[in-house]
């Protein structure tokens, strides 16, 4: 089962984005994205929506441990 941070890292890498590029696209700091991917913090609902829209996935796919991305 993939955790949220792992899923977000995988999706970012599939898009060919660096952490800095992604942070700029969604309007947050580099460290914010990095800490979410490491699992040391959680995204706000607003950021989660931006990421789901960017990656064209549903909230369920991001948040549900049993859903693959």
Biopython code that builds the backbone (N, CA, C, O; Angstrom):
import numpy as np
from Bio.PDB.StructureBuilder import StructureBuilder

atoms = [
    (1, "UNK", "N", (0.830, -1.181, 0.000)),
    (1, "UNK", "CA", (0.000, 0.000, 0.000)),
    (1, "UNK", "C", (0.878, 1.249, 0.000)),
    (1, "UNK", "O", (1.837, 1.368, 0.763)),
    (2, "UNK", "N", (0.523, 2.146, -0.860)),
    (2, "UNK", "CA", (1.290, 3.378, -0.957)),
    (2, "UNK", "C", (0.688, 4.453, -0.068)),
    (2, "UNK", "O", (-0.530, 4.619, -0.017)),
    (3, "UNK", "N", (1.532, 5.166, 0.618)),
    (3, "UNK", "CA", (1.104, 6.302, 1.413)),
    (3, "UNK", "C", (0.966, 7.514, 0.503)),
    (3, "UNK", "O", (1.455, 7.506, -0.626)),
    (4, "UNK", "N", (0.309, 8.544, 0.990)),
    (4, "UNK", "CA", (0.052, 9.736, 0.194)),
    (4, "UNK", "C", (1.340, 10.341, -0.365)),
    (4, "UNK", "O", (1.409, 10.644, -1.556)),
    (5, "UNK", "N", (2.346, 10.517, 0.466)),
    (5, "UNK", "CA", (3.605, 11.104, 0.013)),
    (5, "UNK", "C", (4.254, 10.305, -1.101)),
    (5, "UNK", "O", (4.779, 10.874, -2.058)),
    (6, "UNK", "N", (4.217, 8.986, -0.977)),
    (6, "UNK", "CA", (4.790, 8.117, -2.006)),
    (6, "UNK", "C", (4.018, 8.251, -3.309)),
    (6, "UNK", "O", (4.613, 8.290, -4.385)),
    (7, "UNK", "N", (2.701, 8.322, -3.218)),
    (7, "UNK", "CA", (1.872, 8.484, -4.417)),
    (7, "UNK", "C", (2.168, 9.807, -5.101)),
    (7, "UNK", "O", (2.304, 9.876, -6.323)),
    (8, "UNK", "N", (2.265, 10.852, -4.299)),
    (8, "UNK", "CA", (2.531, 12.171, -4.878)),
    (8, "UNK", "C", (3.909, 12.222, -5.542)),
    (8, "UNK", "O", (4.062, 12.834, -6.599)),
    (9, "UNK", "N", (4.898, 11.592, -4.938)),
    (9, "UNK", "CA", (6.237, 11.544, -5.538)),
    (9, "UNK", "C", (6.192, 10.784, -6.870)),
    (9, "UNK", "O", (6.772, 11.225, -7.863)),
    (10, "UNK", "N", (5.515, 9.665, -6.882)),
    (10, "UNK", "CA", (5.403, 8.873, -8.105)),
    (10, "UNK", "C", (4.713, 9.669, -9.216)),
    (10, "UNK", "O", (5.173, 9.675, -10.358)),
    (11, "UNK", "N", (3.619, 10.334, -8.880)),
    (11, "UNK", "CA", (2.906, 11.128, -9.878)),
    (11, "UNK", "C", (3.763, 12.283, -10.386)),
    (11, "UNK", "O", (3.761, 12.575, -11.582)),
    (12, "UNK", "N", (4.489, 12.938, -9.495)),
    (12, "UNK", "CA", (5.372, 14.040, -9.905)),
    (12, "UNK", "C", (6.444, 13.540, -10.857)),
    (12, "UNK", "O", (6.718, 14.168, -11.879)),
    (13, "UNK", "N", (7.046, 12.417, -10.521)),
    (13, "UNK", "CA", (8.097, 11.856, -11.359)),
    (13, "UNK", "C", (7.560, 11.425, -12.722)),
    (13, "UNK", "O", (8.238, 11.588, -13.736)),
    (14, "UNK", "N", (6.354, 10.880, -12.749)),
    (14, "UNK", "CA", (5.734, 10.498, -14.025)),
    (14, "UNK", "C", (5.528, 11.708, -14.930)),
    (14, "UNK", "O", (5.603, 11.600, -16.154)),
    (15, "UNK", "N", (5.269, 12.863, -14.313)),
    (15, "UNK", "CA", (5.080, 14.100, -15.071)),
    (15, "UNK", "C", (6.421, 14.717, -15.468)),
    (15, "UNK", "O", (6.455, 15.677, -16.238)),
    (16, "UNK", "N", (7.515, 14.179, -14.955)),
    (16, "UNK", "CA", (8.841, 14.704, -15.262)),
    (16, "UNK", "C", (9.134, 16.025, -14.565)),
    (16, "UNK", "O", (9.908, 16.839, -15.068)),
    (17, "UNK", "N", (8.515, 16.237, -13.408)),
    (17, "UNK", "CA", (8.689, 17.485, -12.671)),
    (17, "UNK", "C", (9.658, 17.300, -11.507)),
    (17, "UNK", "O", (9.705, 16.240, -10.883)),
    (18, "UNK", "N", (10.421, 18.339, -11.229)),
    (18, "UNK", "CA", (11.218, 18.354, -10.004)),
    (18, "UNK", "C", (10.323, 18.867, -8.882)),
    (18, "UNK", "O", (9.233, 19.380, -9.132)),
    (19, "UNK", "N", (10.787, 18.727, -7.659)),
    (19, "UNK", "CA", (10.031, 19.237, -6.520)),
    (19, "UNK", "C", (9.867, 20.751, -6.656)),
    (19, "UNK", "O", (8.791, 21.289, -6.395)),
    (20, "UNK", "N", (10.914, 21.420, -7.056)),
    (20, "UNK", "CA", (10.854, 22.884, -7.218)),
    (20, "UNK", "C", (9.863, 23.292, -8.301)),
    (20, "UNK", "O", (9.112, 24.250, -8.124)),
    (21, "UNK", "N", (9.856, 22.576, -9.414)),
    (21, "UNK", "CA", (8.915, 22.901, -10.502)),
    (21, "UNK", "C", (7.472, 22.704, -10.042)),
    (21, "UNK", "O", (6.609, 23.539, -10.313)),
    (22, "UNK", "N", (7.218, 21.605, -9.351)),
    (22, "UNK", "CA", (5.870, 21.343, -8.865)),
    (22, "UNK", "C", (5.440, 22.413, -7.867)),
    (22, "UNK", "O", (4.322, 22.924, -7.940)),
    (23, "UNK", "N", (6.326, 22.746, -6.941)),
    (23, "UNK", "CA", (6.011, 23.764, -5.934)),
    (23, "UNK", "C", (5.628, 25.079, -6.603)),
    (23, "UNK", "O", (4.678, 25.741, -6.186)),
    (24, "UNK", "N", (6.360, 25.448, -7.624)),
    (24, "UNK", "CA", (6.066, 26.687, -8.340)),
    (24, "UNK", "C", (4.708, 26.608, -9.034)),
    (24, "UNK", "O", (3.949, 27.577, -9.012)),
    (25, "UNK", "N", (4.397, 25.485, -9.639)),
    (25, "UNK", "CA", (3.124, 25.317, -10.355)),
    (25, "UNK", "C", (1.917, 25.413, -9.433)),
    (25, "UNK", "O", (0.880, 25.949, -9.824)),
    (26, "UNK", "N", (2.042, 24.902, -8.218)),
    (26, "UNK", "CA", (0.894, 24.895, -7.306)),
    (26, "UNK", "C", (0.953, 26.013, -6.266)),
    (26, "UNK", "O", (0.049, 26.141, -5.440)),
    (27, "UNK", "N", (2.006, 26.816, -6.304)),
    (27, "UNK", "CA", (2.083, 27.992, -5.455)),
    (27, "UNK", "C", (2.417, 27.760, -3.999)),
    (27, "UNK", "O", (1.921, 28.460, -3.116)),
    (28, "UNK", "N", (3.266, 26.768, -3.751)),
    (28, "UNK", "CA", (3.725, 26.523, -2.380)),
    (28, "UNK", "C", (5.244, 26.443, -2.389)),
    (28, "UNK", "O", (5.869, 26.475, -3.449)),
    (29, "UNK", "N", (5.830, 26.341, -1.209)),
    (29, "UNK", "CA", (7.282, 26.279, -1.118)),
    (29, "UNK", "C", (7.808, 24.887, -1.474)),
    (29, "UNK", "O", (7.104, 23.882, -1.377)),
    (30, "UNK", "N", (9.060, 24.875, -1.883)),
    (30, "UNK", "CA", (9.771, 23.624, -2.157)),
    (30, "UNK", "C", (9.738, 22.724, -0.929)),
    (30, "UNK", "O", (9.485, 21.524, -1.038)),
    (31, "UNK", "N", (9.994, 23.305, 0.238)),
    (31, "UNK", "CA", (10.054, 22.503, 1.464)),
    (31, "UNK", "C", (8.697, 21.911, 1.828)),
    (31, "UNK", "O", (8.626, 20.837, 2.425)),
    (32, "UNK", "N", (7.622, 22.609, 1.471)),
    (32, "UNK", "CA", (6.282, 22.091, 1.733)),
    (32, "UNK", "C", (6.065, 20.798, 0.940)),
    (32, "UNK", "O", (5.633, 19.791, 1.500)),
    (33, "UNK", "N", (6.360, 20.827, -0.342)),
    (33, "UNK", "CA", (6.208, 19.625, -1.191)),
    (33, "UNK", "C", (7.124, 18.517, -0.697)),
    (33, "UNK", "O", (6.698, 17.368, -0.579)),
    (34, "UNK", "N", (8.362, 18.845, -0.413)),
    (34, "UNK", "CA", (9.327, 17.830, 0.034)),
    (34, "UNK", "C", (8.870, 17.163, 1.324)),
    (34, "UNK", "O", (8.987, 15.945, 1.463)),
    (35, "UNK", "N", (8.354, 17.938, 2.263)),
    (35, "UNK", "CA", (7.929, 17.333, 3.533)),
    (35, "UNK", "C", (6.673, 16.478, 3.354)),
    (35, "UNK", "O", (6.499, 15.487, 4.063)),
    (36, "UNK", "N", (5.808, 16.845, 2.429)),
    (36, "UNK", "CA", (4.627, 16.017, 2.140)),
    (36, "UNK", "C", (5.067, 14.693, 1.524)),
    (36, "UNK", "O", (4.568, 13.634, 1.904)),
    (37, "UNK", "N", (5.989, 14.749, 0.585)),
    (37, "UNK", "CA", (6.472, 13.517, -0.052)),
    (37, "UNK", "C", (7.206, 12.614, 0.938)),
    (37, "UNK", "O", (7.162, 11.391, 0.810)),
    (38, "UNK", "N", (7.876, 13.205, 1.918)),
    (38, "UNK", "CA", (8.566, 12.408, 2.950)),
    (38, "UNK", "C", (7.608, 11.863, 3.993)),
    (38, "UNK", "O", (7.963, 10.975, 4.769)),
    (39, "UNK", "N", (6.392, 12.396, 4.010)),
    (39, "UNK", "CA", (5.409, 11.934, 4.979)),
    (39, "UNK", "C", (5.495, 12.624, 6.319)),
    (39, "UNK", "O", (4.909, 12.158, 7.296)),
    (40, "UNK", "N", (6.225, 13.743, 6.383)),
    (40, "UNK", "CA", (6.358, 14.453, 7.656)),
    (40, "UNK", "C", (5.318, 15.553, 7.821)),
    (40, "UNK", "O", (5.198, 16.135, 8.899)),
    (41, "UNK", "N", (4.564, 15.845, 6.758)),
    (41, "UNK", "CA", (3.436, 16.775, 6.871)),
    (41, "UNK", "C", (2.367, 16.363, 5.867)),
    (41, "UNK", "O", (2.600, 15.534, 4.988)),
    (42, "UNK", "N", (1.192, 16.962, 6.021)),
    (42, "UNK", "CA", (0.069, 16.638, 5.139)),
    (42, "UNK", "C", (-0.328, 17.887, 4.370)),
    (42, "UNK", "O", (-0.192, 19.000, 4.879)),
    (43, "UNK", "N", (-0.815, 17.715, 3.157)),
    (43, "UNK", "CA", (-1.222, 18.889, 2.375)),
    (43, "UNK", "C", (-2.544, 19.462, 2.873)),
    (43, "UNK", "O", (-3.381, 18.745, 3.422)),
    (44, "UNK", "N", (-2.711, 20.749, 2.674)),
    (44, "UNK", "CA", (-4.003, 21.372, 2.970)),
    (44, "UNK", "C", (-5.015, 20.852, 1.948)),
    (44, "UNK", "O", (-4.635, 20.281, 0.926)),
    (45, "UNK", "N", (-6.284, 21.048, 2.225)),
    (45, "UNK", "CA", (-7.314, 20.622, 1.271)),
    (45, "UNK", "C", (-7.167, 21.362, -0.055)),
    (45, "UNK", "O", (-7.370, 20.781, -1.121)),
    (46, "UNK", "N", (-6.813, 22.649, 0.014)),
    (46, "UNK", "CA", (-6.615, 23.435, -1.202)),
    (46, "UNK", "C", (-5.475, 22.855, -2.039)),
    (46, "UNK", "O", (-5.608, 22.704, -3.253)),
    (47, "UNK", "N", (-4.364, 22.534, -1.395)),
    (47, "UNK", "CA", (-3.228, 21.965, -2.114)),
    (47, "UNK", "C", (-3.575, 20.584, -2.658)),
    (47, "UNK", "O", (-3.196, 20.243, -3.778)),
    (48, "UNK", "N", (-4.283, 19.803, -1.882)),
    (48, "UNK", "CA", (-4.688, 18.474, -2.334)),
    (48, "UNK", "C", (-5.541, 18.568, -3.598)),
    (48, "UNK", "O", (-5.382, 17.765, -4.517)),
    (49, "UNK", "N", (-6.443, 19.547, -3.644)),
    (49, "UNK", "CA", (-7.266, 19.754, -4.831)),
    (49, "UNK", "C", (-6.399, 20.139, -6.026)),
    (49, "UNK", "O", (-6.590, 19.618, -7.125)),
    (50, "UNK", "N", (-5.451, 21.043, -5.819)),
    (50, "UNK", "CA", (-4.563, 21.465, -6.906)),
    (50, "UNK", "C", (-3.760, 20.279, -7.445)),
    (50, "UNK", "O", (-3.601, 20.128, -8.657)),
    (51, "UNK", "N", (-3.264, 19.454, -6.553)),
    (51, "UNK", "CA", (-2.474, 18.295, -6.975)),
    (51, "UNK", "C", (-3.335, 17.280, -7.718)),
    (51, "UNK", "O", (-2.917, 16.750, -8.748)),
    (52, "UNK", "N", (-4.521, 17.006, -7.210)),
    (52, "UNK", "CA", (-5.421, 16.062, -7.886)),
    (52, "UNK", "C", (-5.774, 16.574, -9.285)),
    (52, "UNK", "O", (-5.795, 15.804, -10.245)),
    (53, "UNK", "N", (-6.050, 17.869, -9.395)),
    (53, "UNK", "CA", (-6.360, 18.450, -10.706)),
    (53, "UNK", "C", (-5.163, 18.374, -11.646)),
    (53, "UNK", "O", (-5.303, 18.009, -12.813)),
    (54, "UNK", "N", (-3.994, 18.718, -11.134)),
    (54, "UNK", "CA", (-2.782, 18.699, -11.945)),
    (54, "UNK", "C", (-2.485, 17.299, -12.484)),
    (54, "UNK", "O", (-2.135, 17.133, -13.653)),
    (55, "UNK", "N", (-2.627, 16.309, -11.628)),
    (55, "UNK", "CA", (-2.317, 14.932, -12.005)),
    (55, "UNK", "C", (-3.494, 14.191, -12.623)),
    (55, "UNK", "O", (-3.366, 13.038, -13.035)),
    (56, "UNK", "N", (-4.642, 14.862, -12.685)),
    (56, "UNK", "CA", (-5.857, 14.275, -13.263)),
    (56, "UNK", "C", (-6.227, 12.952, -12.605)),
    (56, "UNK", "O", (-6.467, 11.943, -13.269)),
    (57, "UNK", "N", (-6.264, 12.995, -11.267)),
    (57, "UNK", "CA", (-6.683, 11.848, -10.471)),
    (57, "UNK", "C", (-7.741, 12.318, -9.482)),
    (57, "UNK", "O", (-7.909, 13.517, -9.263)),
    (58, "UNK", "N", (-8.445, 11.377, -8.894)),
    (58, "UNK", "CA", (-9.474, 11.720, -7.913)),
    (58, "UNK", "C", (-8.860, 11.790, -6.518)),
    (58, "UNK", "O", (-7.751, 11.312, -6.280)),
    (59, "UNK", "N", (-9.617, 12.401, -5.602)),
    (59, "UNK", "CA", (-9.191, 12.408, -4.209)),
    (59, "UNK", "C", (-9.053, 10.986, -3.687)),
    (59, "UNK", "O", (-8.120, 10.680, -2.944)),
    (60, "UNK", "N", (-9.987, 10.111, -4.077)),
    (60, "UNK", "CA", (-9.934, 8.720, -3.623)),
    (60, "UNK", "C", (-8.617, 8.070, -4.011)),
    (60, "UNK", "O", (-8.012, 7.353, -3.214)),
    (61, "UNK", "N", (-8.176, 8.321, -5.235)),
    (61, "UNK", "CA", (-6.924, 7.728, -5.678)),
    (61, "UNK", "C", (-5.745, 8.229, -4.845)),
    (61, "UNK", "O", (-4.796, 7.483, -4.604)),
    (62, "UNK", "N", (-5.800, 9.461, -4.416)),
    (62, "UNK", "CA", (-4.716, 9.998, -3.609)),
    (62, "UNK", "C", (-4.786, 9.536, -2.158)),
    (62, "UNK", "O", (-3.767, 9.179, -1.567)),
    (63, "UNK", "N", (-5.977, 9.543, -1.589)),
    (63, "UNK", "CA", (-6.115, 9.320, -0.160)),
    (63, "UNK", "C", (-6.349, 7.881, 0.269)),
    (63, "UNK", "O", (-6.034, 7.520, 1.403)),
    (64, "UNK", "N", (-6.889, 7.063, -0.604)),
    (64, "UNK", "CA", (-7.207, 5.698, -0.256)),
    (64, "UNK", "C", (-5.993, 4.812, -0.460)),
    (64, "UNK", "O", (-5.463, 4.729, -1.568)),
    (65, "UNK", "N", (-5.551, 4.153, 0.592)),
    (65, "UNK", "CA", (-4.381, 3.283, 0.515)),
    (65, "UNK", "C", (-4.558, 2.137, -0.479)),
    (65, "UNK", "O", (-3.575, 1.607, -0.999)),
    (66, "UNK", "N", (-5.800, 1.756, -0.743)),
    (66, "UNK", "CA", (-6.037, 0.616, -1.616)),
    (66, "UNK", "C", (-6.149, 0.995, -3.085)),
    (66, "UNK", "O", (-6.179, 0.118, -3.949)),
    (67, "UNK", "N", (-6.210, 2.288, -3.377)),
    (67, "UNK", "CA", (-6.325, 2.741, -4.778)),
    (67, "UNK", "C", (-4.935, 3.003, -5.349)),
    (67, "UNK", "O", (-4.093, 3.646, -4.721)),
    (68, "UNK", "N", (-4.725, 2.496, -6.537)),
    (68, "UNK", "CA", (-3.461, 2.729, -7.234)),
    (68, "UNK", "C", (-3.556, 3.996, -8.061)),
    (68, "UNK", "O", (-4.640, 4.402, -8.480)),
    (69, "UNK", "N", (-2.405, 4.617, -8.292)),
    (69, "UNK", "CA", (-2.365, 5.790, -9.168)),
    (69, "UNK", "C", (-1.610, 5.456, -10.434)),
    (69, "UNK", "O", (-1.462, 6.311, -11.308)),
]
sb = StructureBuilder()
sb.init_structure("model")
sb.init_model(0)
sb.init_chain("A")
sb.init_seg("    ")
for serial, (resi, resn, name, xyz) in enumerate(atoms, 1):
    if name == "N":
        sb.init_residue(resn, " ", resi, " ")
    sb.init_atom(name, np.array(xyz, "f"), 0.0, 1.0, " ", f" {name:<3s}", serial, name[0])
structure = sb.get_structure()
